[in-house]
Structure formats: C-alpha cells, structure tokens
C-alpha cells in the first residue's frame, strides 16, 4: 500500500503535536502504531529489525488471506491536511506551563497560562484545569464516602470549562483539541448528543487523536448511533470502527477490520491485542494464546489486556503459565487492576477462593468500574456457595454494562442454586439473548427447564437443539436431547439423536458411559423395529465393553437369532434370563 | 461491596449544625464571656430555648434548612424586634475562614457546657447540663468535629462558605427564584438545565472566571449556544416531559406534577452537600411509595424517574430506590422497566428490607430472602395480566419459602395465590399448583378450582392468625367474604357421613367475615405509635412545617407568649396507618357489592357513600373510583340518565388521571343502556364493541368485563330482533361462565335466554330457562334478580294464553314487594305493565268496574319510562292505556294516550341525532 509512507509521516507529526498538548495516551497510541507500520525493505538496517517481528509465526500461521496487496475496492481516504501550528515557537509561558504539567502540577500550569490567548495555550490551560478537577474529584470520592456510600462528587471545573469552550466554539476560535476537550466535558455532564456532534467535529478535523475516537466510541452503544455518525473517510476511522464493532459485539466484523488494518500496520501490538480480544469473544482460545505469547515476547512489560490472557490460561487450566504471568505483572506494576485480576484468577484456579476474592476486591478498589473483576468475583462467590454475595457482584457488573452476558448467566446460575429455577430463567434468557452463539448458555437454560420443579421439557428440548447446532464442545446437548425425546415417548427422535451423538463420539474418538448408553438404546430400538441387521451391528459393538451391558447385548443377540431362525411370534423377553 | 450494609444514621457535622451551635452559645453564653445580648425578657429567652429544642430534635431530618430559611424562622419566632441574633449568626459564620477558626470555635463551644461539678448557679446564668437534650446535641457536635480528619474539616469549611454565600445571594434574587420556581421548574427536569442550578455551588468558580474575563476582554460570557446545539438540547428535553411543549398548559401541568416537583427541590444537586441519614431518605421513599400506591398514575413517569435516578446517584447503597422505580413503572404499565427494576432491587437487597421484615431468629435466613422476590414477581405478573406466569412464580415462592421455613412469606404468598385464583378465571389448576400445601390433594382427591381456593383461603387465614400478621388476617377475611358471596360451600369430600347441607350461599358468613376484618382498626387504635417508622416521622415533620409557621405569626401578633403552635410539628400526625384505613375501606366497598348482589339498593348505596366520604383520602384512586361508579350506577337505575350523566361528569374530572379507568367503563355502560332504551341500535352496538375491546385478550383475565361485554352484545341483538343470534351469543356466554364457575353471572345469562325466547314467541322454550335462573337466584340469595326472574316467568305464562293469567298475576304480586322496594325504574315499570296486562287478559276481570287497578300502575309506569326515555315500553304503556280508556269510553283521554303512543313510536323509529354531547365523546 502506497499510503504506508504517508501514514508514517502523518503519525510522526501527530505524535509531536499530541505530546506538545500533553495528550500522552493518544501520543503513546500513535507512536505504537507508527512502529507498527512495516518498514520498507529499502531502509532496513539490522538494528531496526530487532524491534520488529521479523519472524512472526503468528503472521504465518493466521494470515488467511493476503490483504496486504489488495486494498478494499472503492475505499479512497480523505487526506486531511496536517494541522499547521499557529505559533511555531512556543512562548516561554507555554514551556513553563508544560513542564509544570509534566510534573502533574495542573493548577500551577493553568495559572501560568492564565493570560495566554494562543490556541495551544488555551487548550493546555483548559486541559490542566480539567485534570485538576478530575484529581480533586477522585480524592473527594474517598474523603466523602458517607453512610450511604454516596459518590456525588463532581468535577468542579466542568461548568466553567463548558462555558468557556462553548463560547470559543461559537466564535469559531476553537481547534480540534479544544473540541475534544469540549466533548469530554459535555459527556461528563450527561449531554451525550451534543458531545457526540462535537467529538465528530473534532475527529473530522484532526483524526490522529485516539483519545477523541475512544471517547466517541464510548458514546456509541448501538449500531444505529454508530451508523448515524458523519465521519470523514480517514484511515483512523477504520481503527475506530473496529473497536466500536467489538464493543457492540459484532466480533467478526471487527476482526475483519483489524485484519485489513494489519495490511498497513503489520507489526502493531495494539492490533494484535485487539485481534486476540475478538478471537477471545469468538472463543478461539488457541489462537488467543499464541497471539499473547508472541506479544509478551515482543513487549514483555505489557500489562494492558493481560487479564484476558489470564482468562484464557484459566480456561485451559495452565496453572504454571498463569503463575508465571502473575509473577511477571506483579513485578511490573502490582497496583494495576489487571495485575490484581490476574492474581485472582491464579488463586481461583488453585481453588483458593477466599484469596482470589481478596485480589478481585483489590482490583475493584483500584477501579470501581472494572467489569470483569465484578463478574469473576461473582464466580468465586458461587464457588464458595455464598449466593447473595454472588448475586450482588453480578448485579453490579450488569449495572456497569448491561450487555455482559456472563454476569446475566451467573445470576441465573445463582438463582438456580437457590432452588428458584423459574426466577432464574429470566436471567438465562437475557444471557442467551446477548450471546446467542454460546452453547454453554443454552445448555444451562435447558437444564433449568429440566429441573424437577419445572419439568418444561419441550422448552428444554428447544434449548438443547440450539446448543447442538452451535458446536457444543462438551457434547452434552445431543445426549440430553436423545434422553428427553425418549422420556417424552418419541423413540424415533431419540434414536436419531443417539445416532448423531454416536457419530460425534466416533469422530472425536471418545468412549464412555454415554457411548454405551447410545449403543444399548439403538440396539433395542432397532430390534423392536425389527431391523435386526442394524441391531446386530450395535450389539456386537456393545460386546467390546465390559459391564452388565455386555450381558444384555449378548442376550439380545441370542433373542434375535432365535426369532430369525423360526420362532417369529415369540417375544424375546421370555428368552432372556 | 457485596452484602455489606452500612450502619444507618451517622451523626455528621454540617453548616446548619454549626449555626445551631452558635445559637446555643447565644442562649447559654459561657461564664467567661458576658452575654453579648441581654435578653429583653425571660419569655424571649425561653422562646429561644424552645426554638433550639425543636431545631435539635429535627436535626436528623431529611433536609436541613438553608441559612436563609433558618433566618426566616428566627425572624418569625422573634418578630422584627430582635435582628441582632441574626447579625451575630451571620457574622460568626462568615468569620469562619480557616480550619483554625473552626478548631477555636469548637473549643469555645466546650466552654458553654457546664461541668458535672459546677453546682453553684449564679443568678441569671444559664448552664447547659451535659445530659440535657441541648447539651447532648452540643456534645455530639463536638465529638463529630473531633472525629473529622483534616479533609473533613476542609469540606466543612467549604460547605460553610457555600452555605453563607447561598443565603446572601438568594436574599438578593429571592423573588426571582420564587417566581421561577412556580412557572418554569418543569424545565429544570432536563438534566441539561440543571447546570444552572449548580451555579450557586460554583459561584466561586464563576467569580474566578469573571476575573479572568476582565483580564482578557475578548471573551463574552453570554451563554448563546449555536442553533444546532439548541436543537439538540430540545431533543434532550422532549422525552423528559412532553408537557413542556404546550406552553399554555404549563400552569395546570405544574400543579399536576406537584409532588415530584417538591421532591426535586429536595434533591437538587447543591443540596447534596448536606448529608442525610439512611432513615431520612428511607422515610422520604416510604412516603413516595404510599403516594404512588394511592394515586399512581398522577405521577409523571419521567419526572419521578429523574428524581429517583438522582437519588440513586446520591446514595448508591440505598436499594429501595429501585423498588420505587419498579412501582413507578408498574403504575405506568411499563412491563419491561418494571421487571428490570424489580429484579435489580431484589438482587441488591436480597429481600432483607421491606414487608413485615422479621429479623431472622435462626441463622437459616442469613442467605437472604429471595422468596420475597418471587412473591413480588408473581404479584407483578398478576398486575400485568399474565396469570399463568404469576401462578408459576407463586408456586415457586411457596416451594422456596417452605424450604427455608419462611412462614411469613408463605402466608403472604398463599394470600396472593388466593387473590389470583379468585380474580382470574382458571378452568383447572391441574398440574400448575403443587400438591404440597393442600392436604387433600395428597390423598389423591382432585378438587375443583373453587374447592382448592377454599382450602387455600382457610389455610392462609390460619397461618396469618398464628403469625399475628394483622393486616393479612384482615385481608384474608375480606377474601373469605368475597368467596362466600359468590360460592356455594360444598362438602369437600364426597364420601363419608353426609352433613345435611343446604346448597346455598350463606349471607351471614359474609357478614361475619366482613365484621372480623374490620376488627383490625380497633387493634391499631391501641398501639398507635409503634407502627410508624422513624423515617416516616421525619418527613411528616417536614410536611407540617409549612403550615404551623404561618400560624406562629398569628399567635405572635396576638401577643400570647407561648408559641406552641410553632412546635406542634413534634406531634404525631395520625395514629392509624394508611394501609389499615385502606383495608377497612375496602371492607365497606365489599359490603356495598354484597348488598348490590343480594338486592338491597339502599344499603348498597349507603355503604358506597360511607366509603366515598370517609375513606377516599386513604384509598387508592381506583378504589375510590369504584365507589363513585357504584353511586352513579345507582343514580342511573333510580333517577334516570340525566342525573347519572351529570354525576359522571364530576367523577370524570375527579379521576382524570386514573388509567384503565372504571369510569370509562361506566360511561360506556350508561351510553349503551340509554342507546338501547332510545332504540339507537347502531350506537348501542358500537358502544358495546368498545367495551369489549377494553378487556385483555388473555384467557381468564378481565372476566368481569368480558362477560359484561358479551351480555350487552346479546341484549343489543335481542333489541334488534335477531333472536337466534342473540340466543347463540347468550349460549356461548353461558358456557364460558360455567367453565369459569361464574355462578352469579349464570343466573343473569339464563334470565336473558328466557327473555330471548319470550320475545321470539317461544314461551314454552323460555320457561325452563326462567325456572333455572330462579333456582340459581335462590341458591345464591340474589333476591332482586329473583324478583326479576319471577316477573319474566309471569310474562312467559301470560304469553301462553289468557287461561294462565291468574297464575301470572299471583306470581307478579308475590314479587311486587321486592320490586317496588328495591327495583329500579325499568323493573318497576315492567312489573306494572305486566300486572295490567294480566288484568286485561283475565276474562273474569271487568275493566269498567276496576279501572283504577289498571290505570294507576299504568300511569306510574308511563311516568317512570319517560324519565328513562324507554320509548318502546312507554309506547306499550300508552297503547294499553288507550285500550282501557276506550273500554271505559273516555274518548278524550283515549286520544291523548294514542297521541302519546304515536309520539313514542315515531321517536323510536326515527331516532333523532339529537343534541347529545356524549356521542362525540367516543
């Protein structure tokens, strides 16, 4: 793609501009992407390659279609002119203010800039004030924790900032950074619609500010709002869309976008991590693990997104790898919510649920709105049979993000444990609504319908059927379907499902009680249907197993032979001992 | 964090308490400092003491007064004579500029407390006893201050700054804010506008900005957002309250949403500075709950939701808010929101607050009481008309509460199931109700729904009695009465020694149950105050505050030294809780219904009147509407439509806000009735269809309305002379009533069938129906309906030929006392006519000898029918009169009667599309 070079130069300028304005996260992001662009072989130098994934195994393994050379047809990017700095040389005031800012003395920085009128200075002053307010707010939340746990501390700078910025916007003397800050303030104040327009304005005139994009993304919770945005077609938009799709659970769309972006930013850690996230949602744990191994090799001190890696390790029950990861992040930065979460996961895997809860609690103390910690803590409480605490934890997760299907599922489980299956059904329904592609959810719901108290077998069958169509890993659904159909007196359906189950087990080379049960049922079924040949096949297969079934199979065989050899009217049961 | 409930009601120091401390210092100056203000009189000194006492007692209240309010109160109590206090107060407050000032202030405060050893009292020296109420208050303040960390001191300081500044600024702009409050507070609902409210808080900040503005002159500070922005703002506002759009309606709208408004002011952001205790907010919520229950739909959904959301922000650990949100959405028929909030509430609270919560004796229920969640969910499904889900959920509730041996919940659940079964037509409970709680099903005897209901009712009553749940006992008695009213008690087991049982309902039982249920009020009379919760008290204080202050001024002017009026808010408002009153009220309503069924119009009317006059304040608006409906129906039957419609108009205005209104149904009923009488059959059919549409489409729900609609449909068909169709409709109606065990309705339907056959000329076919209806009436003690059935029977006999006239006459005469005593206009007229016809067709009767015997009833009938505008029957009356006059040879009268006959026939055949304003209502 010939745009690589232009991307690179755009990013280089943007990084300078962003860090001039102390938008550190955005400039970090931009710098990461800059390094993520594939180097031209022309200026390859040996020292350069060391930082690159020259031998990336992932790329070889997972790059399914070579998009690199084929940009999507019809996509023409708007070239946004790089913003001209209004004052080429920073004033002395600005320099002083910036150094104060860098030392996190926000109010001092704002004070220095009080009389400056340049756009850059105005922005930095407002931004410093905003951050000062945020800092104070955080402190107040702890100081003011009343008996009702109230948290009505507000950023006290918001009102004045909003006035000033809206005036600036009206005058037309606002730059994209100012718009970004204005959008941030508006969002905080709850005027989401206005915030969205302002942020769109900001990213359209200056697309390299990832902060603005991510604020915008947090305001787009439905596909409709996303589609209604009027965005210029810049390559940054693809990053935005990919992350927004992920947030609204359109995982495959998101994955496609990221894979497309990889064409340009082939070495971006960020994209790798996001792809891992999408794969994780699609439950492709193997790939996620590989990606993270690779990531850690390149970026060993990374803490971001590592909680997801720990989840994968947890699911695969790799306790030593998990402990290694926990140790590593602990040494890097122990007071990151992600680190606490990873340690919590480790203890949970080890079965030490009290300790695990302690670490999840610490993670939540560090970030009250840390969604997965709430959910995971709920799981721990479930393990500890403390259902009310579990319910509380799950509910908090839901109040933070009502689309968290794990928490809904957990609530359903908790209520089922308390012997309230009908009540639990509502929660299961919610979770399958949000994640209809997960067979485990359908199976749990079916199980709930099946309980002694409800016995709503028809509904259970429907759920199992969904689960069976969804590549059910544990292969519970087919077996249960067969059993239920038998219970409801539908031998043909039962035979159909037993047969399917059997085929599956054969394909996966698994044996066990389910296999015996299926064989036995099929044998008797075909015998009653007078299809002796099939029955015989199943009976002979049964003979390979030990146990009482073997004897039953033998007697069945005997019975069939006698029937075939001339006692047609005789019932077999009389013969069997 | 999970499962941790914070201790309620911490005492924390606020600016208001600091002012009270300053006043305390004025009241009891310390020994070292001589009193700065010698009091003019002892009375004045005492008055200050009393005022302080009231202030300290109310210091736990939901909303602390702001400084200007406090000053206002001081002015009222002391008149304009003594502004020095106020100056002193404000100067002291504004002198508190640094943390050190606060430290010194509280050390000084310690000085005014008398030590335990200071026995020697000097003259005129007031020393605060540390154990007295005021002394305790002061000590608590000092303690709270000493416990504060430095951050806390800083916060107190800023809060005092805001507190003073607000008072000063609001003095200047007091009038404008007052004015705006009344006219434009609707706008304040949108969150966007709330920014303006916050201006007070951020005064300081704005000053800073203003300073900055002066420095850089270019920036103008008028808030003129660009047009696009404004549009967006409107977008935000619109869903908040649609009424804002109708500019001219703001006046009435604002009075309409008054209660939420009132609440909003309490929770505007800047009042969030002052901490309130758990109990106080709970009290506020309790009050709102009552208000919602009483008059749900007059709350504006969004406005109240907004308050609750704000409240939730302030106190995220207070889960009751979710319950109120549930109630709010329930009142506005928002199923999804209601479900969501209900589940959320119980997820958080685990059922450990709320109904008759008994702290668990054993450790068994330390795991939360989620069965209550089931109970509420069941009731919610019931409310929304999902009987099947409701039954499922309630069954689960029974099972879970049995498992956890939660007897209270079980009792309530059983009561809820009874309620469900009696309200909703269920043709069979097989497979739905678990067998565990009915002792008989375990023996393998299948019971009918009614029998099962009876068993349940008995069990629930017994359980409630043993648990001493008084309200539940009372409502169970009511349910029992309801059951006895419409059901014959049969022996439960069909084998064994047969008790000689009359297959009749037993009115005395109904009476007994009703009386038992109203015992409740006497029980609550004795133990009045224990029932009110703390929170409810503190809000009651708040409510009364506005009133007595006005009267305090009066007493001031009268010169009487006592100002007790000002403090009467310490008195408990009412000794009987609203829920009890509500129960008693509904027993009266039930009485009215019972008498209506048994056929005593005056008694029914009196009971409805009692309800309407005594219990409307305490009752929910839908119950009150029911009482009005009964009264208006009575009017329509006994006084004709004109008066009924006049009364209806009043009722409509009164219950404007009630959704799914009974008033609307009543209106349709009246319109239908009148249309039938006047012969406007098209209109009648239209009205009838409208009535049918109001019912829910789920089987078993809204049975009453469904029966009513199809009954009226049949009658309309009958009036249109479509006999076979009418009979078919009536027949299917009978089948439905039989299926759902609606026996009382069965009697009516049978009577209608008899009527159909009579009109179609098949008197012989009609007779068995009439007789069957009679026997139904007998076994259910439906006396008035029985009289009416007797009348129909007589008419049937009469139409069989003149040789049955004697028998018919005796039947009619037997029923006449009942009809004349309790029957409505139509029934009476019909009886008169039938009587006259009997005489006329009796060959042995001579008209010329006994003309009065015929003419009197006929003229009565004609008068009554004209009131009713029942043209068809009126024409018949005049026809009969004309015949009689003809026989008597009174030609002039005959012509007159014939003319009247003609007139009525004309109007019947050409229904005038007259002036009626009620037509276009539809």
Interface residues (C-beta under 8 A of the other chain):
Chain A: X114 X115 X117 X139 X140 X143 X144 X146 X147 X148 X149 X150 X151 X152 X154 X156 X157 X159 X160 X162 X163 X164 X166 X167 X168 X169 X170 X189 X190 X191 X193 X194 X197 X361 X364 X377 X381 X386 X387 X388 X389 X390 X391 X392 X393 X394 X395 X399 X411 X415 X418 X419 X420 X421 X422 X423 X426 X427 X453
Chain B: X1 X2 X3 X6 X7 X8 X9 X10 X12 X149 X151 X152 X155 X191 X192 X195 X198 X199 X201 X202 X205 X206 X208 X209 X212 X215 X216 X218 X219 X220 X221 X223 X224 X225 X226 X228 X229 X232 X233 X235 X236 X269 X272 X275 X277 X278 X281 X313 X314 X315 X316 X317 X318 X339 X343 X344 X347 X348 X350 X367 X368 X370 X371 X373 X374 X377 X392 X393 X396 X399 X400 X403
